[in-house]
Amino acid sequence: MHTFQPITVEQLDVNPFVKIGKDWALVTAGSAEKCNTMTVSWGGVGVLWGKNVAFIFIRESRYTKEFVDGGDFFSISFPSKDYREALNICGSKSGRDIDKFKEAGLTPAFRHGIPYVDEANIVLLCSKMAAVPVDESSFTDKNIMKKWYGDGDMHTMYVGEIIEVMAR
Ligand SMILES: Cc1cc2nc3c(=O)[nH]c(=O)nc-3n(C[C@H](O)[C@H](O)[C@H](O)COP(=O)(O)O)c2cc1C
């Protein structure tokens, strides 16, 4: 495996609809002492508040939320297609119950103290800018509440400045 090289966001040559929506990603947060990762397929990248940003949506019930809330950083790791089963495990099991890295055959690694998944070939290191709870009153399309939040397990949107992109 090639080593990671820092690249600029302009050098990133990925389609976010495919990379996030179809291939999926792992959001990781925490410290060397304890961190957790979970699969995400909702989110995006863009420009906001004068920064290059990534945004993700994490439901109240996720263990990973405690780590994202508890620190200033999170990462978004994009593993190759070989890791679909690992993404399934990290998207269905909770780190409250198992050591997800171990069970999924993934390796936590750290850059600037920020945890990411070493099996990725692209990693976005993000510094938290905003945590915005999604609320019923925000929806102009009232069907969204019924369709996605029937159980009341609401998302928080996290916007992070992309402080470094690493690619293999
Ligand atoms: C393909 C896929 C995409 C997912 N996307 C999200 C997401 O964007 N936001 C979210 O809160 N949960 C999402 N999940 C669910 C979490 O990954 C799942 O609940 C996970 O077990 C949470 O783990 P944790 O409790 O260790 O944080 C997704 C699951 C899968 C399989």
The ligand as an SDF file (V2000), in Angstrom:
LIG
                    3D

 31 33  0  0  0  0  0  0  0  0999 V2000
  -24.6850    2.5190    4.3190 C   0  0  0  0  0  0  0  0  0  0  0  0
  -24.9360    3.1120    5.6820 C   0  0  0  0  0  0  0  0  0  0  0  0
  -24.9810    4.4740    5.8290 C   0  0  0  0  0  0  0  0  0  0  0  0
  -25.2190    5.0780    7.0650 C   0  0  0  0  0  0  0  0  0  0  0  0
  -25.2440    6.4410    7.1660 N   0  0  0  0  0  0  0  0  0  0  0  0
  -25.4830    7.0140    8.3680 C   0  0  0  0  0  0  0  0  0  0  0  0
  -25.4740    8.4410    8.4970 C   0  0  0  0  0  0  0  0  0  0  0  0
  -25.2020    9.1900    7.5370 O   0  0  0  0  0  0  0  0  0  0  0  0
  -25.7670    8.9620    9.7150 N   0  0  0  0  0  0  0  0  0  0  0  0
  -26.0540    8.1800   10.8130 C   0  0  0  0  0  0  0  0  0  0  0  0
  -26.3050    8.6960   11.9030 O   0  0  0  0  0  0  0  0  0  0  0  0
  -26.0260    6.8190   10.7140 N   0  0  0  0  0  0  0  0  0  0  0  0
  -25.7390    6.2240    9.5290 C   0  0  0  0  0  0  0  0  0  0  0  0
  -25.6870    4.8610    9.4270 N   0  0  0  0  0  0  0  0  0  0  0  0
  -25.9190    4.0370   10.6170 C   0  0  0  0  0  0  0  0  0  0  0  0
  -24.7090    3.9160   11.5430 C   0  0  0  0  0  0  0  0  0  0  0  0
  -23.5250    3.6690   10.8170 O   0  0  0  0  0  0  0  0  0  0  0  0
  -24.9520    2.7630   12.5380 C   0  0  0  0  0  0  0  0  0  0  0  0
  -26.0810    3.0530   13.3350 O   0  0  0  0  0  0  0  0  0  0  0  0
  -23.7700    2.4100   13.4030 C   0  0  0  0  0  0  0  0  0  0  0  0
  -23.9810    1.1410   13.9470 O   0  0  0  0  0  0  0  0  0  0  0  0
  -23.5040    3.4070   14.5100 C   0  0  0  0  0  0  0  0  0  0  0  0
  -22.4270    2.9450   15.2600 O   0  0  0  0  0  0  0  0  0  0  0  0
  -22.0020    3.5440   16.6720 P   0  0  0  0  0  0  0  0  0  0  0  0
  -23.1470    3.3490   17.6250 O   0  0  0  0  0  0  0  0  0  0  0  0
  -20.7860    2.7540   17.0480 O   0  0  0  0  0  0  0  0  0  0  0  0
  -21.6860    4.9850   16.4490 O   0  0  0  0  0  0  0  0  0  0  0  0
  -25.4370    4.2570    8.1990 C   0  0  0  0  0  0  0  0  0  0  0  0
  -25.3870    2.8610    8.0600 C   0  0  0  0  0  0  0  0  0  0  0  0
  -25.1150    2.2820    6.8200 C   0  0  0  0  0  0  0  0  0  0  0  0
  -25.0360    0.7880    6.6780 C   0  0  0  0  0  0  0  0  0  0  0  0
  1  2  1  0
  2  3  1  0
  2 30  2  0
  3  4  2  0
  4  5  1  0
  4 28  1  0
  5  6  2  0
  6  7  1  0
  6 13  1  0
  7  8  2  0
  7  9  1  0
  9 10  1  0
 10 11  2  0
 10 12  1  0
 12 13  2  0
 13 14  1  0
 14 15  1  0
 14 28  1  0
 15 16  1  0
 16 17  1  0
 16 18  1  0
 18 19  1  0
 18 20  1  0
 20 21  1  0
 20 22  1  0
 22 23  1  0
 23 24  1  0
 24 25  2  0
 24 26  1  0
 24 27  1  0
 28 29  2  0
 29 30  1  0
 30 31  1  0
M  END
$$$$
